[in-house]
Amino acid sequence: MKILHIINDDLSDLAKEIIDLQSQAHEVKIVKLSDKELSYEAVVDDIFSCDRVVSW
């Protein structure tokens, strides 16, 4: 399963723990919306190509 985590602010300890656990068994990608060189077209592509999307 491909899981996308979209980070709006800083990650909480709980979010870090969940991402770490999921990455052991699944393909996990993390997108930080605060990145200066972020391509929103790429984010939309990632959303549609993943099985699950989580926003923090």
C-alpha positions in Angstrom: 0.0 0.0 0.0 1.2 3.5 -0.8 0.6 6.1 1.9 1.1 9.8 1.6 1.5 12.0 4.7 1.0 15.7 4.1 2.6 17.8 6.8 1.0 21.2 7.4 3.0 22.1 10.5 5.6 20.4 12.6 5.1 16.7 13.3 3.9 15.6 16.7 5.5 12.6 18.4 2.4 10.6 17.7 2.6 11.4 13.9 6.3 10.4 13.8 5.6 7.1 15.6 2.7 6.3 13.2 4.8 7.1 10.1 7.7 5.0 11.4 5.4 2.0 12.0 3.7 2.4 8.6 7.0 2.6 6.8 8.0 -0.8 8.0 5.2 -2.5 6.0 4.2 0.0 3.4 5.6 2.5 0.9 5.4 5.9 2.7 5.9 9.3 1.2 6.0 12.6 3.2 5.3 16.0 1.7 5.9 19.1 3.8 3.7 22.0 2.6 6.2 24.5 4.1 8.9 23.5 1.6 9.8 26.5 -0.6 10.3 24.5 -3.8 7.1 22.5 -3.5 5.3 21.8 -6.7 1.6 21.7 -6.0 1.0 19.7 -9.3 3.3 17.0 -7.9 1.4 17.0 -4.6 -1.9 16.5 -6.5 -0.3 13.7 -8.5 0.9 12.1 -5.3 -2.6 12.3 -3.8 -4.1 10.5 -6.7 -1.4 7.9 -7.0 -1.5 6.8 -3.3 -3.9 4.4 -1.7 -4.2 6.4 1.5 -3.6 10.1 2.3 -3.1 11.5 5.8 -2.9 15.2 6.5 -1.3 16.4 9.8 
